[in-house]
Amino acid sequence: MAPTKRIGKDSTNFWIYEPDSGTIDLSRGSRSKQLINLETTTQTTQIDTEKSALLLIDLQNFFLNPAVRPRVGDKPTPAEAATRALLSAGIPAARHHGIRVIWLCWGLTEDDLISMPPAAIRSFGCYETSPAGKNHVGEKRLLPSAPNMIRTKNPALYKGLGVDLGSVELSDNNRVPGGRVLMRDSWNAALFDPFNEEYNSSQDMPHDNARSKPDVLFHKNRMSGLWGSGSELESFLQQEGITTLLFGGVNTDQCVGSTLTDAFSKGYDCILLRDGVGTSTPFGASEVWEWNVMNCWGFVSTCDALKNASTY
């Protein structure tokens, strides 16, 4: 029998690798009775559910509601597929195993708008390229790019951070004020209805033990919810002793991905639930992120694997 190998010299942040089984123990030596074996694309991982959280990112009306994101064609969008996987398997599995559910959403304040960098402002506004690839000072053309690389944004939706969307017609033909783009307490920044129901139901559950703690929700003001230091989310993770993060939400290569890479750099264990995330970015963006996560930043698993995770 080959001896186990310790990965990491920090006494509070290390893994144990078991060569014979190929298992990586992420529990940091925990003796908890709530350890589970979660299969990933590269190894079996062992996690302590008391030190783990399902981090659900940007599952908000602005990104998901068909009133502002109508489907094109009959095939479900990647965001719709992720929604189904999370609701049918990912979230129920987390609750079953006693894994804390954390919602992370855009929720801007007036101060956030003042300090927002121009690159972030550009992401949510329509800044058209010059006609026929020409710049504004002459006939010199812009640098070429691969076909279809320039994104065309819906000007009715991408009005700019903090700009009022106006009235929005819902599927039941009722109209609601859309509110200012991604501002806290607006309709567009609220959780999409099925996820809002999940969050609210967790607040009404009896919380008489560690396995039934209510969901928590945090706001962010950049694509990453863990940029910088001392955010409410980071403080909560430290306070609760959470070291393993399972990622779901949208978009895989933007807000989910940037939060994941910041979490990786801060020393958290990162597990991407590949069926619980989605993006509309073409060119194999999902595959590129899956490759990088499983080979560089952590592990890749699925909502069903979490559902079927076995007790250690």
Protein Blocks (a to p, Z undefined) as FASTA:
>chain_A
ZZdddedjbfklccdddfknopacfkgopabfkbccdddfkbccdddfklgccddehiaf
klmmmklmccedjbdcfklmmmmmmmmmmmmmmmmnopacddddddddfklmmmpcfklm
mmmcccdddehhiafkbjbdcddddehkaccddfklmnoghiaebjaddfkopacdebje
highiaklpccfklmmmmmmmmmpccfbfklcccdddddfbfblkgcehiaklmmmmmno
pabdcdedddfklmmmmmmmmmmmnopacdddfklgccfbehhlmmmmmmmmmmmnmccd
dfklmmmpccZZ
